[in-house]
C-alpha cells in the first residue's frame, strides 16, 4: 500500500490541532507499549501518537490524514488479543483512552452516554451504584468500552443477556474523511434504513472511529448465586448444557472447566478451590430479584445435572464462596500464561452441542503434535478459549507448530459449522483463517463495505478482511 511518509510538517500540523505538546508523541517519546497489544507477536512503532480529548480533535486529524493519505489506527487500552490496535503501516495512532468521561445517565430511557475511553470496570461500578446494570461482561475489565464495541466483546453473561452489540443504542463516529456522524440513538426500535450502527460494532476500527456511545441499561438484579457442579468427565458435563438451556431456567453464565485449569489456578493464586477432585466442572450463575426466584431456577437445573450424571451440586450462596470460585475462574488465563514462555489463542465458536467434540479434538491434537494445549470457555454459548503453549520450543519450531495447530483447529471449527472468533475479533492475526472460513462472496461484500466507508484505505489498514 502506497502511503505518504510522515514528515516534520505533518507532525507540526497535528501539534497545531492538539495544542498541547505533551499529548503528541514522536520518535523516542513514543512508549514501546504503543507498538503492540496483548498479542505481542506483531510489533510496529507508529510515527505519531495523538492523545486526543475531543471528537473535534479526532475529526481534524482524520481530515488531514485523509487529504494527505496517511494511515491512522485508533487505540484504547491496548488489551486486544489479535493485533487490531497495531499500526502495521506506521502513520498516526489516535489514543482515545483520555476521552473517558461518563456524559449522561438517563434513568427515564435507561441509557448511559459515554466517551470511548471509559473502562469497563468504571462503567459497571457507576451504573451499579445507581441500582442499574450493564450486562456485557468481557473478562478484561481494564478494556475500554470503545474497544469492547469495536470487537463486539462477549463475556460470560452472554447466555442470558447477549453480547455488547445488544446494548449499543447509538454511536457518534468520525469517518475516515473527518466527517462526524451519528448512527442510532436513544430509541428502542429502529427500522429506518440499513443498520449502520451495527456495521460499526465489531468492525475493529476499520470503518470509523467511535467517539461516543449510548448504551442500554437494565434494572440491577438484587441477588446472584453460583453452582459449582462436578462431573466424572467433560463429555457428561458438556452434554448436559443443551438440557439446561432447554429447561427455561436459563443461568446468567455457564462455564466449563477441567481439573488441570483449576490446579494451575490454585497454584497461581495460592488458594484452594472449593473442589478440585473431579475431572470436569460446570460453573453456573443465576441472578434475579429474590432468593426464592433464584432457588426455584437453580433447583430445577440441579436436578437436571444430577440426572445427567453430576457427582454433586455445590451451592455458593455467600459472597465469600462466590468470590473464591469466580476469582479462580478469572485467574485461569493468567495461570496458564505464568506456566509457559509464550502462548497464542484460538477463540473459536461452535454450536453448543459441538463443544465436547471440539474439546476432545484438542486432546487428540495435543498428543498428535506434541504441544501443550489448554482449554476452557463458555459452554452456554459455544465460545471456546484454546491456548497453545510454546514452553521451551525454539522460535522457528514454535512458529511452525503454532501455525499447524491453528490450521487444524480452524478447519475443525469450520467442519462443525462454527466461526473463527467468538469475541476477540480478527485484527491482523486471524485474517488468513477468516479468509479460509468465509465464502468469496461474503469477503467481497465486506471489502465493498470497507471501500464505501474508507475508499483510500487509511483507517486501520491490513486488518479484518484485507
C-alpha positions in Angstrom: 0.0 0.0 0.0 1.4 3.4 -1.0 1.0 5.8 1.9 2.7 9.2 2.4 5.7 9.0 4.7 5.2 11.2 7.8 7.3 14.4 7.7 8.1 17.2 10.1 5.3 19.4 8.6 2.7 16.6 9.4 3.9 16.4 13.0 3.7 20.2 13.3 0.1 20.2 11.9 -1.0 17.5 14.4 0.6 19.6 17.2 -1.4 22.7 16.0 -4.6 20.7 16.2 -4.0 19.3 19.7 -2.3 22.5 21.0 -0.6 20.6 23.9 2.9 19.2 23.1 2.6 16.6 25.9 -0.3 14.9 24.0 1.6 14.5 20.8 4.3 11.8 20.9 7.0 11.3 18.3 10.3 9.4 18.0 11.8 8.2 21.3 8.9 9.7 23.2 6.6 7.0 21.9 6.3 4.4 24.6 7.1 0.8 23.5 3.6 -0.2 24.5 2.1 1.7 21.5 3.9 -0.8 19.2 1.7 -3.8 20.2 -1.3 -5.1 22.0 -1.6 -8.1 24.3 -1.0 -10.4 21.3 2.7 -9.4 21.5 3.7 -11.3 18.3 3.3 -8.4 16.0 5.0 -5.0 16.6 5.2 -1.7 14.8 6.0 1.7 16.3 3.8 4.5 14.8 5.3 7.7 13.6 3.0 9.9 15.7 0.8 9.2 18.7 -2.0 11.7 19.2 -3.6 11.5 22.7 -7.0 13.1 21.9 -9.5 14.6 24.3 -12.4 15.6 22.0 -14.3 14.5 18.9 -13.2 17.7 17.1 -9.6 16.7 17.6 -10.3 13.3 16.1 -12.2 14.8 13.2 -9.4 17.3 12.3 -6.7 14.7 12.5 -8.7 12.3 10.3 -9.5 15.1 7.7 -5.8 15.9 7.5 -4.8 12.2 7.3 -7.4 11.6 4.6 -6.3 14.5 2.4 -2.6 13.5 2.8 -3.0 9.7 2.6 -1.5 8.9 6.0 -2.7 5.7 7.7 -4.4 6.0 11.1 -5.0 3.4 13.8 -7.4 4.0 16.7 -6.4 2.6 20.1 -8.0 2.3 23.5 -6.3 0.4 26.4 -4.4 -2.0 24.1 -5.8 -5.1 25.7 -6.8 -6.8 22.4 -5.5 -10.2 21.5 -5.4 -10.2 17.7 -3.1 -7.2 16.9 -6.1 -5.0 15.9 -4.6 -1.9 17.5 -1.1 -2.2 15.9 -0.2 0.5 13.3 1.0 -2.0 10.7 1.9 0.8 8.2 3.1 3.3 10.8 1.5 6.7 10.4 -0.7 8.1 13.2 -2.1 6.3 16.3 -5.1 8.1 17.8 -5.1 7.2 21.5 -8.7 7.6 22.7 -8.1 6.5 26.3 -8.1 10.1 27.5 -11.7 10.5 26.2 -13.0 8.8 29.4 -16.0 10.8 30.6 -19.4 9.4 31.6 -21.5 12.1 29.9 -25.1 11.3 30.9 -27.2 8.8 32.8 -30.8 8.9 31.5 -32.9 7.0 34.1 -36.1 7.5 32.2 -34.8 6.0 29.0 -32.4 3.6 30.8 -29.4 4.7 28.8 -25.8 5.8 29.6 -23.9 8.0 27.2 -20.1 7.7 27.5 -16.9 8.5 25.7 -15.0 5.6 24.3 -12.1 5.6 26.8 -14.3 4.8 29.8 -13.0 1.5 31.3 -15.5 -1.4 31.5 -14.9 -1.7 35.3 -15.6 2.0 35.9 -18.7 1.8 33.8 -20.1 -1.2 35.7 -19.3 0.3 39.0 -21.0 3.6 38.1 -24.3 2.0 36.9 -24.4 -0.4 39.8 -24.1 2.5 42.3 -27.2 3.8 40.6 -29.0 0.5 41.0 -28.7 -0.2 37.3 -27.0 -3.0 35.3 -24.8 -3.1 32.1 -24.9 -6.8 31.4 -21.9 -7.4 28.9 -19.1 -8.9 31.0 -15.9 -9.5 29.0 -13.1 -11.0 31.0 -10.7 -8.0 30.6 -12.2 -5.4 32.9 -9.5 -2.8 32.1 -10.5 -2.7 28.5 -12.2 0.5 27.2 -15.9 0.5 26.2 -14.8 1.7 22.7 -12.6 -1.4 22.3 -15.5 -3.6 23.5 -17.8 -2.1 20.9 -15.1 -2.3 18.2 -14.7 -6.1 18.8 -18.4 -6.8 19.8 -16.9 -8.3 23.0 -18.8 -11.1 24.6 -18.1 -12.5 28.1 -19.7 -14.9 30.5 -23.2 -13.4 30.8 -23.9 -13.8 27.0 -26.0 -16.9 27.7 -28.8 -14.9 29.3 -28.1 -11.3 28.3 -26.4 -11.3 25.0 -23.2 -9.5 23.9 -22.0 -5.9 23.6 -24.0 -5.4 20.3 -27.2 -6.0 22.2 -26.6 -3.0 24.5 -25.5 -0.3 22.0 -28.3 2.1 21.1 -26.4 4.8 19.4 -22.9 5.8 18.2 -21.2 9.1 17.3 -18.3 8.3 15.0 -15.7 10.1 12.9 -15.5 8.8 9.3 -12.1 8.4 7.6 -12.6 11.7 5.8 -13.1 13.5 9.1 -16.9 13.9 9.0 -18.7 13.4 12.3 -21.9 11.4 12.1 -24.4 9.7 14.4 -25.9 6.3 14.0 -28.9 5.1 16.1 -29.9 7.0 19.2 -32.0 6.5 22.3 -34.9 4.9 20.5 -35.7 1.3 21.4 -37.0 0.4 17.9 -35.5 1.4 14.6 -36.4 0.2 11.2 -35.2 3.3 9.4 -32.9 2.0 6.6 -29.7 0.0 6.9 -28.4 -0.5 10.5 -25.1 1.4 10.1 -24.6 1.4 13.8 -24.4 -2.4 13.7 -21.8 -2.3 10.9 -19.5 -0.2 13.2 -19.9 -2.6 16.1 -17.4 -5.4 15.6 -15.6 -3.6 12.7 -12.3 -3.3 14.8 -11.7 0.4 13.9 -11.6 -0.3 10.1 -14.7 1.7 9.1 -14.9 4.7 11.6 -13.6 5.9 14.9 -16.1 5.7 17.8 -16.2 8.9 19.8 -19.4 8.5 21.9 -21.7 5.6 22.7 -25.3 5.5 24.0 -25.6 2.2 26.0 -28.8 0.4 27.0 -29.1 -0.4 30.8 -31.3 -2.8 32.8 -32.5 -2.7 36.4 -29.9 -4.3 38.6 -30.7 -7.9 39.7 -30.7 -7.9 43.5 -29.1 -11.3 44.1 -26.8 -13.8 42.4 -26.0 -17.4 43.4 -23.4 -19.7 41.7 -23.4 -23.5 41.4 -20.2 -25.5 41.0 -21.1 -28.9 39.6 -18.5 -31.7 39.4 -18.9 -34.4 36.7 -16.8 -37.6 36.2 -15.8 -36.4 32.7 -16.0 -33.5 30.3 -18.4 -35.3 27.9 -21.1 -35.7 30.5 -20.6 -32.1 31.7 -20.9 -30.5 28.3 -23.7 -32.8 27.1 -25.8 -31.5 30.0 -25.6 -27.9 28.7 -28.3 -28.2 26.0 -30.7 -29.8 28.6 -30.1 -26.8 30.9 -30.8 -24.3 28.1 -34.0 -26.1 27.2 -35.2 -26.1 30.8 -36.3 -22.4 30.7 -34.4 -21.8 33.9 -31.6 -20.0 32.0 -28.5 -19.2 34.0 -26.6 -16.0 33.6 -23.4 -17.9 32.8 -22.5 -21.5 32.0 -18.7 -22.1 32.1 -16.9 -25.4 31.8 -13.5 -26.1 33.3 -11.2 -29.1 33.9 -9.2 -30.1 36.8 -5.9 -29.1 35.1 -7.0 -25.5 34.8 -8.3 -25.4 38.4 -5.0 -26.9 39.8 -3.0 -24.3 37.8 -5.2 -21.5 39.1 -4.8 -22.8 42.7 -1.0 -22.7 42.3 -1.1 -19.3 40.8 -3.4 -17.7 43.4 -2.0 -19.8 46.3 -5.6 -20.5 47.3 -7.6 -23.7 47.4 -10.6 -24.1 45.1 -13.8 -25.4 46.8 -13.4 -28.7 45.0 -10.7 -30.0 42.7 -11.1 -33.7 42.8 -13.3 -34.2 39.7 -12.2 -34.3 36.1 -14.6 -31.7 34.9 -17.0 -29.0 36.2 -19.8 -26.7 35.1 -19.9 -23.4 36.8 -23.4 -21.8 36.7 -24.6 -18.4 37.9 -28.2 -17.4 38.4 -29.4 -13.9 39.1 -32.8 -12.4 40.0 -34.6 -10.2 42.4 -35.3 -12.6 45.2 -33.7 -15.7 46.8 -36.9 -17.6 46.1 -36.9 -16.8 42.4 -33.3 -17.9 42.0 -33.7 -21.0 44.2 -36.6 -22.2 42.0 -34.4 -21.8 38.9 -31.4 -23.5 40.3 -33.3 -26.4 42.0 -34.6 -27.3 38.6 -31.2 -27.1 36.9 -29.5 -29.0 39.8 -31.9 -31.9 39.3 -31.2 -31.9 35.5 -27.4 -32.1 36.3 -27.7 -34.9 38.8 -29.9 -36.9 36.5 -27.3 -36.4 33.8 -24.5 -37.9 36.0 -23.2 -35.0 38.1 -21.4 -36.1 41.2 -22.7 -33.3 43.4 -24.1 -29.7 43.3 -22.1 -27.2 45.4 -24.1 -24.1 46.1 -22.2 -20.8 46.6 -24.8 -18.6 48.3 -22.4 -16.4 50.3 -20.3 -13.6 48.8 -17.1 -15.2 50.1 -17.7 -18.5 48.3 -18.9 -16.8 45.2 -15.7 -14.7 45.1 -13.4 -17.7 45.7 -14.9 -19.6 42.7 -15.1 -16.7 40.3 -11.6 -15.4 41.3 -10.2 -18.8 40.4 -12.1 -18.8 37.1 -10.9 -15.3 36.4 -7.3 -16.4 37.0 -7.3 -19.2 34.5 -5.7 -17.2 31.8 -3.0 -15.6 34.0 -2.2 -19.0 35.5 -1.7 -20.5 32.0 0.4 -17.6 31.0 2.6 -17.9 34.1 3.2 -21.6 33.2 4.8 -21.0 29.8 7.2 -18.8 27.9 4.7 -17.6 25.3 1.3 -18.6 24.0 -1.3 -17.8 21.4 -5.0 -18.3 21.5 -7.9 -19.6 19.4 -11.3 -18.3 20.4 -13.5 -20.3 18.0 -17.2 -20.5 18.5 -19.1 -23.7 17.6 -22.7 -24.7 18.0 -23.4 -25.6 21.7 -23.9 -29.2 21.0 -20.4 -29.5 19.4 -18.4 -28.1 22.3 -17.5 -31.6 23.7 -16.4 -32.8 20.3 -14.2 -29.8 19.7 -12.5 -30.1 23.2 -11.9 -33.8 22.6 -10.3 -32.9 19.3 -7.8 -30.6 21.1 -6.7 -33.5 23.3 -6.0 -35.6 20.2 -4.2 -32.7 18.7 -2.0 -32.2 21.8 -0.8 -35.8 21.5 -0.5 -35.8 17.8 1.5 -32.6 17.5 3.3 -33.0 20.9 2.5 -29.4 22.1 0.7 -28.3 25.2 -2.9 -27.1 24.7 -5.1 -25.7 27.5 -8.8 -25.0 27.1 -11.8 -23.6 29.0 -14.7 -21.5 27.9 -18.3 -20.5 27.7 -20.2 -23.8 27.4 -23.5 -21.9 27.3 -22.7 -20.1 24.0 -20.2 -22.4 22.4 -17.3 -20.0 22.6 -14.0 -21.8 23.4 -10.7 -20.4 24.6 -7.9 -22.7 23.5 -4.4 -21.8 24.4 -1.4 -23.2 22.5 1.8 -23.0 24.7 5.3 -22.5 23.5 7.2 -23.8 26.6 10.9 -24.4 25.5 10.4 -24.6 21.7 12.9 -22.7 19.6 11.4 -19.7 17.6 11.2 -21.4 14.2 9.8 -24.7 15.6 7.3 -22.7 17.7 6.0 -20.8 14.6 5.8 -24.0 12.6 3.9 -25.9 15.3 1.6 -22.9 16.2 0.6 -22.5 12.5 0.0 -26.2 12.1 -2.1 -26.4 15.3 -4.2 -23.4 14.4 -4.8 -24.7 10.9 -6.1 -28.0 12.4 -8.4 -26.1 14.8 -9.9 -23.6 12.4 -10.6 -26.5 9.9 -12.3 -28.4 12.7 -14.4 -25.4 13.7 -15.4 -24.9 10.0 -16.3 -28.6 9.8 -18.6 -28.2 12.9 -20.3 -25.1 11.3 -18.5 -22.8 13.7 -16.7 -19.4 13.2 -13.1 -18.2 13.6 -13.8 -15.8 16.5 -16.5 -15.7 19.2 -15.4 -12.5 20.9 -11.8 -11.3 20.3 -12.1 -10.4 16.7 -9.9 -10.9 13.6 -7.5 -8.0 13.7 -4.2 -8.9 12.0 -3.5 -12.3 13.5 -6.6 -14.1 12.3 -7.0 -12.7 8.8 -5.8 -15.8 6.9 -8.2 -18.0 8.9 -11.1 -15.7 8.2 -10.4 -15.8 4.5 -10.4 -19.6 4.6 -13.6 -19.8 6.6 -15.8 -17.4 4.6 -17.1 -17.6 1.0 -15.6 -15.4 -1.7 -18.9 -13.6 -2.0 -19.0 -12.8 1.7 -15.5 -11.4 1.7 -16.3 -9.3 -1.4 -19.3 -7.8 0.4 -17.1 -7.0 3.4 -14.4 -5.4 1.2 -17.2 -3.4 -0.6 -18.4 -2.0 2.7 -14.8 -1.1 3.7 -14.4 0.7 0.4 -17.6 2.7 0.8 -16.5 4.0 4.3 -12.8 4.2 3.5 -12.0 4.4 -0.2 -8.4 5.4 0.5 -7.9 2.5 2.9 -6.2 4.7 5.5 -8.2 3.5 8.6 -6.5 0.6 10.3 -5.3 -1.0 7.1 -4.3 -4.6 6.9 -7.0 -5.8 9.3 -10.1 -8.0 9.3 -10.9 -8.7 5.6 -7.8 -7.4 3.9 
